[in-house]
Amino acid sequence: MKQGVKYALRVVLGVLFIFSALAKLISVDQFEIYIFGFRLFGLGLSYLIARAIIVMELALGILLILNLNSQAIYVTSFLVLAFFTLFLIGLTIAGNRDSCHCFGEMMEMNPIHSLLKNIALIVILRLSAGLKSFRIPYKPLWHTLIIVGSIAAVFIISPPDNWRYEQYSQSTTISEKALHDALTKGLLPADLLEGEKVVCFVSVTCQYCLMAAQKIAILRSKEDFSNGELTVVFGQGNIERDPSEFLEESGLDYERYLFLDASPFLRITGGTMPLTIVLNEGKIMAKYGYRDIR
């Protein structure tokens, strides 16, 4: 096979790696929760792993296109694809059919689809074997710049939430007066004033509300969050929607759910959702938005 054809195949691979990285970066919140959902890593480490994978794909894609060190990039690409192929085989054997976020939220692919995609990429990579490197001076410097630049770009565009927990916490607000009024008027259950309770104020249609609920569900399963009885409070708009799908996807071990009229709901939350509070004998012990859940 001619060198030009082999290089064209490398470019195709490089573009796909870059596309995969950018697609994950755009929907990095969902990708973080996907990794955290395996319950193998803490939340902070899941943030870093998500970005490390994005950095690796971005840098590898650029290096494939620039063809600075053909053999080294060939071996690295093969090892990366082999690792993720084995991972996908494991998911398939385990019966996992969830989207594996290969292309973020832009293209949903279950493990079987992604496995077939990876096999096709390995075939393309194999066909490009024997490509000669371009003669470019200062190759080690270019490698360093690409890797460092990829790391900087990803972490500047999307710094991990745990780097700015305190900043996010300052913007998480709740009206204690509105909450007290809702409790005294019977709009919220009176037993929320007894013992330790967790209350999640969410909307059925809010994507970040669902992701916040998933974070809390995983944290509670790892005993890294309050284990108080959990109440889900949905803001009730003009049309009351069935929350069963939301609750099932969230994985929350909730005690009950209820709907609260829009007016008191907005007064309590200030119109910002999701909002999660931890109560102890009716006193607010902690409050979280989406980004500062921990």
N, C-alpha and C positions, 0 to 999 in steps of 0.2 A: 504494500500500500504506500502511495506517495506521501512525502512529508507534509505537503499542503493539506491533504485529506486528514491526516492524523492530527494536525494542528487544529483544523476545523472541528474535529470531534472534541478536542480539549476545550475549545472555546464554548461549545455547547454545554459541556459539563460545568465549566466555570460560570457561565450565565445562570445555569440551574442552581448552583450552590449560592450564588449571590441573590437570586430571586427568593430562594428558600430562607436565607438569612433576613432579608428585608421583610418578607411576609411574616416571619416570626416576630421581628422587632415591632412591626405595626400593631400586632396583637399580643404583645409580650405579657400582658396581665393574664390572659387565658393560658399562655404557655407556662407561666410560673405555677399556676394552680394545677395544671396537668402534671408537672413534675412533683409538686408538693403532694398531689393526690396519691402517689405511690407510697407515701408514709415512710420513706427511707431516709429523708433529710428534713432538717428543720426548715422553717419558713424563710429565714434569712439566707441559708445555704441554697435553698431552691431558687431564690432571686439570682444568686451568683451563677449557679449552674445553667440557668436559662440563658443568661447573657454570655457565658463562656461558650456555649454551643453556637450562639449567633455569631460571636467573634470568630470562632473556628471556621464556620461555613463561609463567612464574608472574606476572611483572609485567604482561605484555600481557593475560593472562586477567583479572586484577583490573581493569585499566584499561578493558577492553571492558565489563565488568559495571557499573562506576561511571559510564561514559559521560561523562567529564569534558570531553574534547575529541574529539568524534565524528569529524571529518574527519581529524585527525592520526592517530588510532588506526586509522581505516579504511585510510589509506595505508600505515601501518606494518605492519598485519596482512597487507595484500595483498603487500607486498614480502617479508615473512617467508615466507608461503605460496608465493610465486613462486620464491624462492630454493631452498626445500626441494623444490619440485616439479621444478625443473631438476636438482637433485642426484639425485633419484630417477630421473628420465629417464636420466641418465648411468649410474646403477647398472644399470638395466634393459637399456640398450644393451650394457653390458659383460658382461651375463649373470650378474650377481650376484643370487643368490636367498636370501642370508642375511637373518635378521631385522634390520631397520633400527632397532629399539628405539624406534619412535615412541611406544609406550606401555610402555616398559621391558620387563620380563619378564612383565608381567601379561597381555599380549596379543601373541602373536607375529604379525608382519606382514612379509611380504617386500616388496621395493620396488614390485612391481606393485600389491599391496593398498594400500600406503601412498600410492601415486600416485593411485589412485581415490579414496581418502579425502581427499586434499588437493584434488582437483578438486571434490568435493562441498562442502568447506569454502569454497572460492573462490566457488562458486555461492551458498552461503548468505550469505557476506560481501557479494557483489554485490547480493543482494536487500535487504540492510539499508542500502544507500547512501541518503544523504539524511536519515539520522537526526539530529535536532537534539540538541545537547549539553544536559545538565542544567545548570541555573543553580545552581552551587555556588561560594561565595566561596573565595578563596585557592587557586585551581586549581594554580598553579605549585608551591605548598607541598605540596599533595596528591600531585602527580606525583613530587616529590622524595622524599617519605616512602614512597611505594609502591615506588619503584625501590631506594632505600637499604634499606628493610625487606626486600625480596625478596633482595637481595644478602646482607644480614646473616643472614637466616634460613637460606639455603642453605649458606653457609660455616660457620655455627655448628653446624648439624645434621650436616653432612658436610664437615669441613675436608679439603683435599687431603692425601694420604699424605705427599707430599714436605715438608710443613710440619713433620712430626713423625718424620722418618726416624730420628733419634738415639734418640728415645723408644721407637720400635718395635724398634730394634736391640737395646736393652737387655733386651727381653723375649724375644728370639730366643736360645734356648739349645740346646746339644748336649752330650752326654756324650762327651768325648774318650776316656775309658777304655772305655766300651761300644763305641765305634767301633773302637778299637785291638783289643779282644777279638774283635770280629766279623771283623776282617781277619786276625788271627793264627790264628783257628780255621777259616779258610776259608769263613766264611759270606758274605763279600764277596770279590770278585776281588782277588788279591794285586797285580795291576798298577795298582790305584788308588794304590799307594805310589810309582809312577813317573811323573815328569813332572807336567804340569798336568792336572787332572781336575775335572769338574763332576759332582756327585752330587745327584740330586733324590729325596728321601724323600717319597712321596705315597701316597694311597689311591685306588683306582679309583673309589670312590663319593663322593669329596670334591669338592664344587663349587669350593672355593677352591684346592684342589690343581690342578685343571684350569686355572683362571684364572692361577695362578702359573706353570704350565708355558707358557701362551700368552704371558704377559709375557716370560718368558725367551727363548722362541722368537723373538719379534719383536726383542728387544734383541740377540740373537746375529746375527740377519739384518742388523742395522744396525751390527754390530761394536761394540756398546756394552756387551758383557758378555764374560766369559772365553770364548775359543774352544776351550778344552780339550775332550777327548773326554767326551761326556756319558753318564752311566749313570743310568737311572731305576730306583729301588728301590721296589717296591710292598709295602706291609704285607700279609702274608697272614693272613687271618682263617680262620673255619671253612669258608668256601666260597671257592674260588679262582675269580675272575672273569676272563673274557677281557679283557685291557687294550687290545685293538686299537682300539676306538672312542675310548678316552681318548687314546691316542697319536696317532691321526689328527686328532682335534679340536685337540690341543695344538699341532700343527705343529712339534714338537721335532725337531731333527736329531740324534737319539740314536744312540749307538754300540751300545747294548744295553739290555735291561731284564731285571729278575729279580725274584723274589719272596723276601722275607725273613720268617721266622717272626715271629709277633706279639711274642714275648717280647724278642728282641734289638732288634727294630724300635722297640718302645716305650722300651727302655732308652736307645737312641741319641737318639731324638727327644724323650724326656720326655713322650710322648703328644701332642705338639703338631705339627700338620701344617698346611700343607706346610713342609718344611725343605729348603733347598738349601745345599750347601757347595761351596766351591772349594778344592781340595787342590793343593799343590805339593810334590812329593816326600814325600807323606804328611802334610804339615803343613797345618792348616786356615788358609787365608789370608783367607777371608770366609765368613760364614754369613748366611742370609736367611730370614725368615718370608715371609708373603704381602705384608704392607704395606710392608716396607722393601726390597723388590727394586728394584735400580737399577743 
